[in-house]
């Protein structure tokens, strides 16, 4: 039995608590994710230089069987059908869940007699989620749960996290993507360069304050159809109409255009000023999106939104920005 797991990070020991009824997203590299998962599975507990302690308050007498793992790598039985696999795990975990209801919940009813090897990637990920539901552990640890899955699977996983919180479970989510981290949980941490840092929740800004940002751009600057970025020692000018979105990461801005990413020269607020004459919208504290590139406004749960771009990329949309966006789009 164990209470906390030690993971390599900053020279000063950090502590992270995943409380009952709470989910936490950690944005970190694949290598660090593997270390977290390895030590959780081995129940290794270390202290000392460059470590972090992860605690599960309320779950002090936690056994390995009390943790449900959702791995990025697929772990299914290719020769067994969906129904056979679920029946096996129902018996293994002595679950009282109905297989028929579970198949319906996972949107796999029509695939019940399909062998695992014939499922799509997203269907296999839903099957893994079904295994977790049958296990019904006290703690869920999910590695890249919404990476490369289809819309239906992503919606199912987001609802699963929300329901797990409501049931008093502890959920820890690991991802390389800050967008996915923000979409999955309201409590987001970044773990990079040996430091664990909490991503501050977005502060609601009154419209008067937001639009009161002064601009000192000359008419010539305002007519310029380019935006400046930097690559190595060179200044690169990008066509404003081709920009997808701008993202603030750890105090620096990344400009995203046509699947390419460029380091910015200014803060996100300064870019927002410079793009006032163009259809750019501050959809999130850390994102500025080109509305001409938005294909769909997606609502995952009551408090979780995102914008789907034409190139398939998603950026988060804050709940407190939804009303303003509707006004801009003429929906209110």
C-alpha positions in Angstrom: 0.0 0.0 0.0 1.2 3.5 -0.7 0.1 7.1 -0.4 2.5 9.1 -2.5 4.6 8.6 -5.6 7.9 10.4 -6.1 8.7 11.8 -9.5 11.7 13.6 -10.8 11.3 17.4 -11.1 12.8 20.5 -9.5 15.7 20.5 -6.9 13.2 21.5 -4.3 10.7 18.8 -3.5 7.2 19.7 -4.8 3.9 18.2 -3.8 0.9 17.7 -5.9 -2.4 16.5 -4.5 -5.1 14.7 -6.5 -8.1 14.9 -4.1 -11.2 12.7 -4.2 -13.7 14.2 -6.6 -11.0 16.1 -8.5 -9.2 15.8 -11.8 -5.8 17.3 -12.5 -4.1 17.6 -15.9 -0.3 17.5 -16.2 1.2 18.8 -19.4 4.7 17.3 -19.8 6.9 15.4 -22.2 6.4 11.8 -23.2 9.6 10.8 -21.3 8.3 12.3 -18.1 4.9 10.7 -18.6 6.6 7.3 -18.9 8.4 7.9 -15.6 5.2 8.8 -13.8 3.4 5.7 -15.1 6.4 3.4 -14.3 6.6 4.6 -10.7 2.9 4.5 -10.2 2.8 0.9 -11.4 5.8 -0.2 -9.4 4.5 1.7 -6.3 7.9 3.2 -6.0 8.3 5.9 -3.3 11.3 8.1 -3.3 12.4 11.3 -1.8 15.4 13.6 -2.2 17.0 15.6 -5.0 14.8 16.6 -8.0 11.6 14.9 -6.9 7.9 15.6 -6.6 5.5 13.9 -4.3 2.0 13.1 -5.7 -0.5 12.6 -2.9 -4.0 11.1 -3.0 -5.8 12.6 0.0 -8.6 10.4 1.2 -7.0 7.4 -0.4 -4.3 6.8 2.1 -4.5 3.0 2.0 -4.2 2.8 -1.7 -3.3 -0.5 -3.4 -2.2 -0.9 -7.0 -5.5 -2.6 -7.8 -7.2 0.7 -6.7 -5.7 2.5 -9.7 -7.1 2.2 -13.2 -4.6 2.9 -16.0 -5.6 4.2 -19.4 -2.4 3.9 -21.6 -1.6 5.6 -24.9 -0.4 2.3 -26.3 -3.3 -0.1 -27.1 -3.7 -3.1 -24.9 -6.5 -5.2 -26.2 -7.1 -8.8 -27.3 -7.2 -8.9 -31.1 -8.8 -12.3 -31.4 -11.6 -11.7 -29.0 -14.8 -9.8 -29.9 -15.8 -6.6 -28.1 -18.5 -8.4 -26.2 -16.1 -11.2 -25.2 -13.5 -8.8 -23.8 -16.1 -6.9 -21.8 -17.5 -10.1 -20.4 -14.0 -11.2 -19.4 -13.3 -8.1 -17.5 -16.7 -8.0 -15.9 -15.9 -11.4 -14.4 -12.4 -10.4 -13.5 -13.5 -7.3 -11.6 -16.7 -8.9 -10.3 -18.6 -5.9 -11.8 -22.4 -5.6 -11.7 -22.5 -3.4 -14.8 -24.7 -4.5 -17.6 -22.7 -5.4 -20.7 -25.6 -4.2 -23.0 -25.7 -0.8 -21.2 -22.0 -0.5 -21.3 -21.9 -1.2 -25.1 -24.5 1.4 -25.6 -22.6 3.9 -23.5 -19.4 3.3 -25.4 -21.2 3.5 -28.8 -20.1 -0.1 -29.6 -23.4 -1.9 -29.7 -23.1 -2.5 -33.4 -19.5 -3.6 -33.0 -20.2 -6.1 -30.2 -19.4 -9.2 -32.3 -16.4 -7.5 -34.0 -12.9 -8.8 -33.1 -10.5 -6.3 -31.5 -8.1 -6.3 -34.5 -10.9 -5.1 -36.8 -11.8 -2.1 -34.6 -10.7 1.5 -35.5 -8.2 3.2 -33.2 -10.9 5.3 -31.6 -13.1 2.2 -31.1 -10.3 0.4 -29.4 -9.7 3.4 -27.1 -13.4 3.3 -26.2 -13.1 -0.4 -25.4 -10.2 0.4 -23.0 -12.4 2.9 -21.3 -15.0 0.2 -20.9 -12.5 -1.9 -19.1 -11.9 1.0 -16.6 -15.6 1.4 -16.0 -15.8 -2.3 -15.1 -12.8 -2.1 -12.9 -14.3 1.0 -11.1 -11.1 2.0 -9.2 -10.7 4.9 -6.8 -8.1 6.6 -8.9 -7.8 6.9 -12.6 -4.5 7.7 -14.4 -4.9 8.4 -18.1 -2.1 8.8 -20.6 -3.0 11.0 -23.6 -6.7 10.1 -23.4 -7.9 12.3 -26.3 -4.9 12.1 -28.6 -5.8 11.2 -32.2 -9.3 10.0 -31.3 -12.5 10.9 -33.2 -15.0 13.5 -32.0 -17.4 10.9 -30.5 -14.6 9.2 -28.5 -13.3 12.6 -27.2 -16.8 13.6 -26.1 -17.2 10.3 -24.3 -13.9 10.7 -22.4 -14.6 14.2 -21.4 -17.9 13.1 -20.0 -16.2 10.2 -18.2 -13.8 12.6 -16.4 -16.6 14.8 -15.4 -18.7 11.9 -14.1 -15.7 10.4 -12.2 -15.3 13.7 -10.4 -19.0 13.7 -9.4 -18.6 10.1 -8.1 -15.7 11.2 -5.8 -12.9 9.6 -7.8 -9.4 11.0 -8.3 -8.4 11.5 -11.9 -4.8 12.3 -13.1 -4.4 13.1 -16.8 -1.1 13.2 -18.6 -0.6 14.9 -22.0 2.0 16.7 -24.1 -0.7 19.2 -25.4 -1.6 22.2 -23.3 -4.9 22.5 -25.3 -5.8 19.0 -24.3 -4.8 19.6 -20.7 -7.1 22.6 -20.5 -9.9 20.7 -22.2 -9.7 17.8 -19.9 -9.5 19.5 -16.5 -10.0 22.8 -14.7 -6.8 22.2 -12.7 -3.8 22.2 -15.1 -0.1 22.0 -14.3 3.0 22.2 -16.6 6.0 20.1 -15.8 9.0 21.2 -17.8 12.7 22.0 -17.3 12.6 20.5 -13.8 9.7 22.7 -12.6 6.1 22.0 -11.7 4.0 25.1 -12.4 0.3 25.6 -11.9 -1.4 27.2 -14.9 -3.4 30.1 -13.5 -7.2 29.8 -14.1 -8.4 32.4 -16.5 -9.7 35.6 -14.9 -12.9 37.1 -16.2 -12.3 40.5 -17.7 -15.0 43.1 -18.1 -15.5 44.2 -21.7 -14.7 47.9 -20.8 -11.3 46.9 -19.4 -10.5 44.6 -22.3 -11.3 47.1 -25.1 -9.5 49.9 -23.3 -6.1 48.8 -24.5 -4.5 51.8 -26.2 -2.9 51.5 -29.6 -0.1 53.7 -31.0 0.1 52.1 -34.4 0.5 54.5 -37.3 -1.9 54.3 -40.3 0.9 52.7 -42.3 1.3 50.0 -39.7 -2.4 49.3 -39.5 -2.6 48.8 -43.3 0.3 46.4 -43.3 -1.0 42.9 -44.1 1.9 41.1 -42.5 2.8 40.1 -38.9 6.4 39.8 -37.7 7.9 36.6 -36.2 11.5 35.4 -35.7 13.3 32.4 -37.0 16.9 32.1 -35.7 18.3 35.6 -36.3 15.9 36.5 -39.1 12.7 38.4 -39.0 10.0 36.5 -40.8 6.9 38.3 -42.1 3.7 36.2 -42.3 0.5 37.0 -44.2 -2.1 37.9 -41.5 -4.9 36.2 -43.5 -2.9 32.9 -43.3 -2.5 32.8 -39.5 -4.4 30.2 -37.7 -3.9 31.2 -34.1 -1.4 32.5 -31.6 -0.6 30.8 -28.3 1.2 32.0 -25.2 3.3 29.3 -23.7 5.4 29.9 -20.6 5.6 33.7 -21.3 6.5 33.4 -25.0 4.1 33.5 -28.0 4.0 30.9 -30.7 2.5 32.0 -34.0 0.8 29.1 -35.9 0.3 29.3 -39.6 -0.5 26.5 -42.1 0.8 23.7 -39.8 4.0 25.7 -39.1 5.0 27.3 -35.8 7.0 30.5 -35.4 8.4 32.2 -32.3 6.7 35.6 -31.8 8.4 38.9 -31.1 5.7 40.4 -28.9 3.4 39.4 -26.0 0.0 38.0 -26.8 -1.6 41.3 -25.7 0.6 43.3 -28.1 -0.3 41.0 -30.9 -3.9 41.4 -30.0 -3.5 45.2 -30.3 -1.7 44.9 -33.7 -4.5 42.6 -35.0 -7.5 44.8 -33.9 -8.4 45.6 -37.5 -8.6 41.9 -38.4 -11.0 39.1 -37.4 -8.9 37.8 -34.5 -10.7 36.8 -31.2 -9.2 36.3 -27.7 -10.9 33.0 -27.2 -8.8 32.1 -24.1 -6.3 33.8 -21.8 -3.5 32.0 -23.7 -5.0 32.0 -27.2 -5.8 34.5 -30.0 -7.6 32.8 -32.9 -8.3 33.9 -36.5 -12.1 33.5 -36.8 -11.8 33.1 -40.6 -10.1 29.8 -39.8 -12.8 28.5 -37.5 -15.0 25.7 -38.8 -17.0 24.8 -35.7 -17.7 25.8 -32.1 -17.8 22.6 -30.1 -19.4 22.1 -26.7 -18.0 19.0 -25.0 -19.6 19.4 -21.6 -21.6 22.2 -19.8 -18.3 24.0 -18.9 -16.0 22.8 -21.7 -15.8 24.3 -25.1 -13.3 24.4 -28.0 -13.0 25.8 -31.5 -12.3 23.4 -34.4 -10.2 25.0 -37.1 -10.5 24.2 -40.8 -7.2 22.4 -40.7 -8.5 20.0 -37.9 -6.6 21.7 -35.1 -8.5 22.6 -31.9 -8.0 25.5 -29.5 -9.8 26.0 -26.2 -12.7 28.4 -25.8 -13.3 29.8 -22.3 -16.7 29.6 -20.9 -16.7 33.3 -20.1 -15.9 34.1 -23.8 -18.8 32.2 -25.3 -21.4 35.0 -25.0 -19.1 37.5 -26.6 -18.3 35.1 -29.5 -22.0 34.6 -30.1 -22.5 38.4 -30.3 -19.6 38.7 -32.8 -21.2 35.9 -34.9 -24.6 37.5 -34.7 -26.2 34.7 -32.7 -27.5 37.0 -29.9 
